[in-house]
Amino acid sequence: MSAVVEGTDARAALARRVDALMRTVPDFPEPGIQFRDIMPLLADADAFAAVVDAFAAAVPEPVDLVAGMEARGFLLAAPVATALGAGVVPVRKAGKLPGPVASQSYALEYGTAAVEVQPFTIPDGARVLVIDDVLATGGTAAATVRLLEECGADVVGLSFLVELEALAGRAQLEGHRVDALLAL
């Protein structure tokens, strides 16, 4: 069952549309995972444009950069950055960007992973909005915030298409504005 995140009637209608377009793929990429596939949403030009507009409208203050988390966050961050008149910064998995890079490790259920950015793309004091498709446990998002802040950014908020509330990822982002279009 889905719950619409607070907002206007238009935002609630958009959340229902997102929910209807998104597929849940059981046991992908591994058993026990319920993968939220947003590709049907991205393929619907009107719905995709409405999501970009909703993300841009929810930003309460000017931003200099929009950071998109790998990989589906890239697809959302770039058009939102354009709508806001901001630049875009990809936050990549380790080893995907040419150096120099700044890196932040974080714990996974079995091991660790890391995210990286090119620090020279983030001016000191840049106001940055972080975007991704799904907020789950919050580990990657929290590592992204730490990474950007270590590079001198002021993270002004995080926006997600979907928040999986049962996984309590929002708790890892305390002290930051977190917005999700749809809560499941």
C-alpha positions as CSV (number, residue, x, y, z in Angstrom):
1,M,0.0,0.0,0.0
2,S,1.3,3.5,-0.9
3,A,1.0,6.7,1.1
4,V,1.3,10.1,-0.6
5,V,3.8,12.4,1.0
6,E,2.1,15.7,2.2
7,G,1.6,18.4,-0.4
8,T,-0.9,20.0,-2.8
9,D,-3.6,18.1,-4.6
10,A,-1.5,18.3,-7.8
11,R,1.5,16.8,-6.0
12,A,-0.7,14.1,-4.5
13,A,-2.1,13.3,-8.0
14,L,1.5,13.2,-9.4
15,A,2.5,10.8,-6.6
16,R,-0.3,8.5,-7.5
17,R,0.8,8.6,-11.2
18,V,4.4,7.8,-10.2
19,D,3.2,4.9,-8.1
20,A,1.1,3.6,-11.1
21,L,4.0,3.9,-13.5
22,M,6.7,2.4,-11.3
23,R,7.3,-1.4,-11.4
24,T,8.3,-3.5,-8.5
25,V,10.6,-6.3,-9.6
26,P,10.9,-9.0,-6.9
27,D,14.3,-10.6,-6.2
28,F,16.4,-8.1,-8.2
29,P,19.3,-7.7,-8.2
30,E,19.4,-10.4,-5.6
31,P,16.9,-12.6,-3.6
32,G,14.8,-10.6,-1.1
33,I,15.2,-7.2,-2.8
34,Q,12.1,-5.5,-4.1
35,F,13.6,-3.3,-6.9
36,R,11.7,-0.1,-7.7
37,D,12.0,0.3,-11.5
38,I,11.4,3.9,-12.6
39,M,12.1,3.3,-16.3
40,P,8.4,3.3,-17.3
41,L,8.0,6.7,-15.6
42,L,11.0,8.0,-17.5
43,A,9.5,6.8,-20.7
44,D,6.3,8.7,-20.1
45,A,7.3,12.3,-21.3
46,D,4.4,14.0,-19.5
47,A,4.9,12.2,-16.2
48,F,8.7,12.7,-16.3
49,A,8.3,16.4,-17.0
50,A,5.8,16.7,-14.1
51,V,8.3,15.0,-11.8
52,V,11.1,17.4,-12.8
53,D,8.7,20.4,-12.3
54,A,7.6,19.0,-8.9
55,F,11.3,18.5,-7.7
56,A,12.2,22.0,-8.9
57,A,9.1,23.6,-7.2
58,A,9.9,21.9,-3.9
59,V,13.3,23.6,-3.5
60,P,12.8,26.4,-1.0
61,E,16.0,28.3,-1.8
62,P,18.4,28.9,-4.7
63,V,21.0,26.2,-5.4
64,D,24.2,26.3,-7.3
65,L,24.5,22.6,-8.0
66,V,22.3,19.5,-8.1
67,A,24.1,16.3,-7.2
68,G,22.7,13.2,-8.8
69,M,23.5,9.9,-7.1
70,E,24.5,7.0,-9.4
71,A,22.8,5.9,-11.5
72,R,19.1,6.8,-11.7
73,G,19.8,10.0,-9.7
74,F,21.7,11.2,-12.8
75,L,18.6,11.0,-14.9
76,L,16.6,13.1,-12.4
77,A,19.3,15.5,-11.4
78,A,20.2,16.8,-14.8
79,P,16.8,18.1,-15.9
80,V,16.1,19.5,-12.4
81,A,19.4,21.3,-12.5
82,T,18.4,22.8,-15.8
83,A,15.0,23.9,-14.4
84,L,16.7,25.6,-11.5
85,G,19.5,27.2,-13.5
86,A,22.1,25.2,-11.6
87,G,25.0,23.0,-12.6
88,V,24.9,19.2,-12.1
89,V,27.5,17.0,-10.3
90,P,27.5,13.3,-10.6
91,V,28.1,11.3,-7.5
92,R,29.6,8.1,-8.8
93,K,30.5,4.7,-7.5
94,A,34.3,4.3,-6.8
95,G,36.5,4.0,-9.8
96,K,34.2,5.6,-12.3
97,L,35.6,9.1,-12.5
98,P,39.0,10.3,-13.6
99,G,41.0,11.9,-10.9
100,P,41.5,13.7,-8.8
101,V,38.5,12.5,-6.8
102,A,37.3,12.8,-3.2
103,S,35.8,9.6,-1.8
104,Q,33.5,8.6,1.1
105,S,33.2,5.0,2.3
106,Y,30.0,3.6,3.9
107,A,28.9,0.3,5.3
108,L,26.8,-2.2,3.4
109,E,25.1,-5.3,5.0
110,Y,28.1,-7.3,3.9
111,G,31.1,-5.1,3.4
112,T,31.7,-1.5,2.3
113,A,31.3,0.7,-0.7
114,A,32.3,4.2,-1.6
115,V,31.0,7.2,-3.6
116,E,33.2,9.7,-5.3
117,V,33.1,13.2,-6.8
118,Q,35.6,15.4,-8.6
119,P,36.1,18.0,-5.8
120,F,37.2,20.7,-8.3
121,T,33.6,20.8,-9.6
122,I,32.3,22.0,-6.3
123,P,33.2,25.6,-5.4
124,D,33.6,26.2,-1.6
125,G,30.3,27.1,-0.1
126,A,28.2,25.9,-3.1
127,R,24.6,25.3,-2.2
128,V,23.9,21.8,-3.3
129,L,20.6,19.8,-3.7
130,V,21.1,16.0,-3.7
131,I,18.7,13.9,-5.8
132,D,18.1,10.2,-6.2
133,D,15.2,7.9,-7.2
134,V,14.8,5.9,-4.0
135,L,15.6,6.6,-0.3
136,A,16.0,3.2,1.3
137,T,18.4,2.6,4.2
138,G,20.0,6.0,3.7
139,G,23.6,4.8,3.7
140,T,24.4,6.0,0.2
141,A,22.6,9.3,0.8
142,A,24.4,9.9,4.1
143,A,27.8,9.1,2.5
144,T,26.9,11.5,-0.3
145,V,26.1,14.3,2.1
146,R,29.4,13.7,4.1
147,L,31.3,13.7,0.8
148,L,29.9,16.9,-0.5
149,E,30.3,18.7,2.8
150,E,33.9,17.5,3.0
151,C,34.4,19.2,-0.5
152,G,33.1,22.4,1.0
153,A,29.5,22.3,-0.2
154,D,26.4,23.4,1.8
155,V,23.9,20.6,1.3
156,V,20.6,22.4,1.4
157,G,18.4,19.4,1.0
158,L,17.8,16.0,-0.5
159,S,14.9,15.0,-2.9
160,F,13.8,11.5,-3.7
161,L,11.2,10.2,-6.0
162,V,10.3,7.4,-3.5
163,E,11.0,6.8,0.1
164,L,10.8,3.3,1.5
165,E,9.6,4.2,5.0
166,A,10.1,0.8,6.6
167,L,13.8,1.0,6.0
168,A,14.1,4.3,8.0
169,G,16.7,5.9,5.8
170,R,15.5,9.4,6.7
171,A,17.0,8.9,10.2
172,Q,20.5,8.8,8.7
173,L,19.9,12.3,7.2
174,E,18.9,14.2,10.4
175,G,19.6,17.9,10.2
176,H,18.9,18.0,6.5
177,R,15.7,18.8,4.6
178,V,14.4,15.6,3.0
179,D,11.6,15.6,0.5
180,A,10.1,12.5,-1.2
181,L,7.3,12.6,-3.7
182,L,5.9,9.2,-2.8
183,A,6.3,7.2,0.4
184,L,5.8,3.4,0.3
